Amino acid sequence: MRFLIFGDVIGKPGRKALRYFLAGYRDLVDVVLVNVENSAGGFGITKKVYEELQGMGVDIMTSGNHIWDKKEVYQFIDTSPNLLRPANYPEGVPGRGYGIFEKKGIRFAVINLMGRSLLDSNLENPFLVFDRLYQEVSKETPIVVVDFHAETTSEKWAFGIYVDGRASLVYGTHTHVPTADQIILKKGTAYTSDVGMTGCWYSAIGMKPQQAIDRFTKGIPQKYEVEEKEDLVVNALLVEVEESTGRAKSIERLQQYITREELLGA
């Protein structure tokens, strides 16, 4: 089974780049997963954007700490089984943090978790939540995919080793910067610390850079806005998993720069 994975997609530019990239890849893979927590105006997701992404051929949408930024998400997250929020939010929070899905007769699990280092220490421990969920989903399928939305590479790496041999794939999201550490770990789990963002590359992780510069140089809080006038970059992972065992067979980092002219001509 071939998975095409995208990290944080940033606003309208990210969605345009995603559509452009999927035109050449969608028919070559079985499952497309996208982290959508920044997909609507850079913060959160709306029903309109959710439907747009579905129309592109996105199968599963994961998220992180920005999932609640657009309040309308409360109106449709409970009725959208392919839209996940981190599973280690407390009981009673809307939505779901994992699911069992099926494509071409093959079942697979996707678990969305959020790290606690430099993020929200009030969340449940993601390591222990994985243990609990793995006991459940492993009864249904050996293929277990995890979006680990976290700030620090130390927490991500520790988690990857912790679940090695149980998860088929662990990929990091949240920092928007792709890491060059894609690897198959000793017990068969494919891993990378961060897939990287899809959006305008000449930016401050997808946002207008001057706003970030002003915050760093002047210490004044800023309202961040999505950068929309620059050329684009797509960062993704292509992972193949053995269907009978759930072990990863290969992992490849994909990156494509796209000019605004290319998008207009598409």
N, C-alpha and C positions, 0 to 999 in steps of 0.2 A: 504494500500500500504506500502510495506516494503522497506526502503532505507538503503543501506550499504554505509557509508561515510568514506573516508580516507582523512587525512590532507596531509601535504607535503610529497611526496615520493622522497627520496633522491638518485639520481643516479642509477647505475646498481644494487647495493645491494638492494635498495628499491624496484626496479622493480621485482627482483627475489623473495623477500619476499612477495610482492603483489601477484604474480602469484601463489606461494605456498599456500597462505591463501585463495585466491579466489577458488582454486580447491575444498575446502571443504564448501564454503559458497555461490558460485555464484547461484546455483540452488535453494537456500533457500530464495532469495530476489528478488524483482522486478526491482530495479534500483541501479546501482553502480555509485557513484560519487567519483572522485579522484582529489585532487589539484596537478597539474603537473608542477608547476613553477620551481621545482628543479629536475625534473625527468631525465634530460640529463646532465650528468657530474656534477650534483649539481646546475646548473644554467641554467634555461630556458628549452625549449623543441625543439626537431628536428622533422622533418616529419617521420623519421624512428622510433623514440620513440613513436610518436603519433600513428602510425600504429600498433606498438607492443602492446600498451595499449588497443587499440580497439580490437585486437585479443584475449586479455585476457578476454574480456567481460565488459570492462569499458564503461558505457553509456555516462556520461557527465564528461568533464574535466574543472575544474576551475583553477584559477591562482591568481597572485598577482604582486608584484613589480618586480619580476625577469622574467616576461613573455617575455620581449624583449631581454634577454641576448644572445640568439642564433638568429643571424640576419636572418636566413632562415625562422623564424616564419612568417615574413612579406609575404613570398611567398605562405603560405597556410592557414593563420588564417582566411582570408575572405571567403574561400571556405570550411571551416570546422565548420558547425553550432553547433557541440557539444563541441567545444573548446571555452571557455569564457575567457575574460579578464575583469578586474574591470569596472563596468558600469559608474563609476564616473570620468573616463578619459574624457578630453574635446571632443567636437564634432569634427569629422574628423579623430580621431585616428582609425587605422585599427581594424578589428574584431568587436565583439559584446559582450555586458556585461550581457545579459540575453537571455532567450529563453523559448518558450512553447514547451514542448516535450510530447510524448505519448508512453505509454507501456501498452500492454494488454487492449487497448481501453480506458485507463484512461489518461487524460491530466494533466500535472503538469508544474509549472513554476520554473525555477532556475535563481536566480539573484546573480551575483558576484559583491561584493563591497569591497573597500579598505578603511581602517581607515586613519585618518590624523595625529593623535597624534604620534609624533616621527617618522613619515614616510614622506609622501609628502603632505605638506600643500597647494600645488597648485591644488590638485584635488578638484572636486566639493564636496560639503557637502554630505556624504553618507546617512545621515538621510533624507535629502530633496530629494535626488535622489530616495531613496526607495519610498517616498510618491508618486512621479511622476510615477514611474514604476508600483507601486501597483495599481494605478487607471486603468492602462492598462491591466495588466495580470489578475487581479481579475475578469474581465469581461469574461475571458476564462476558469478559473479554481479556485477552492478554495484552491488548494494545492500549496503553495509558499515556496520554499526552498532557503535559503540565506547562501552563503559562505562569511563570514565577515573576510577579511584578514587584521588583524590589530595587532599592537604592544602591546597596553595596555589593561589590563583586565577592567579598568574603562570605556574605550570607548566601549568595547565589551558588558559589562553588561548594560550600558546605552542604547545601541542600542537594545539589546534584549528586555528590558522593553518597549522601545519606539514602537517596532513593535509587542508586545505581543497581540495576538488575531487577527493579520493580517497575519503574517508569520506562516507557519506550523512548521518550523524548522529554527533556526539560529545556525550555528556552526562556531567557530573561527578557523582560521588557521594562519600561519606565525611564531609563536614562537617555533614550533617544540616540545614543552614540553606539554604532556597531562595534563589537569586539571581535578580534581575530583568533578566538580560542575554540572554534567549533571542533568537536572531537567525539569519538565514541569511547566512553569510559570502560573500565576493565570488565564490568559485568554486563555490558551490552546496551547501556543507555546513551543515546545521543544527547549532547549538551552544548550550549553556548551561553555566555553571560548576558549578552544583549543583542537582539536582532538588529536594533537600530530603527530609526524613524523613516517614514516616507512623507516627504514634503519638500519645501524649498531648502536647498542645501546651504546657501549663503545666508545664514540666519543664526539666531541663538536658539538652537534645538527646535527650529520651526517657527519661532517668533521673531518679530522685528528686532534686530540686534541693538539698536540705539536704546531701547527701553531697558534691556538687560545691562547695557553698559552704564546707563545713568544710575541704575540701582547699585551696581558694583562700585562706581566712583563717587556717588553722592549719598548713598545710603537711604535714598528716598523710595518709599513703596511705589511701584509702577503697576499700571494696568496693561498686561501683556496682550498684544494683538498678533494674529497670524501673519507671517510674511507671505505676500502673494505675488510680488513683482519679480522674483528671481527664478532662475532655472531650478529644476527639480531633481531629486534623487529618490530612488527606490532601493530599500534594503530588505532582503528576504532570506529565508532558509528553504532549501529543498532537502527533504529527509525521506528516505525509504525505510520502511519497517517490514520485517518478516511477519506475515499475517498469522502463522501458526504459533509462533513463540513470543511475539511482541518485541523481539530484539531488533535494534537498529542495524541496518545493513550499510547505510551511507548517510553522510551529512555534508551539505555544500552551501557555502555562503554566496548569495547572489547580490550584485549591486549594479544598478544602471542609472546613469545620469541622462536626463531628458531636458532638452531645451524647450522653451516656450513655443518656439517656431515649430518644433516637431509635434507638439500637442495640437497646435492649430491646424496642422496638415493631416492629422490622424482622422 
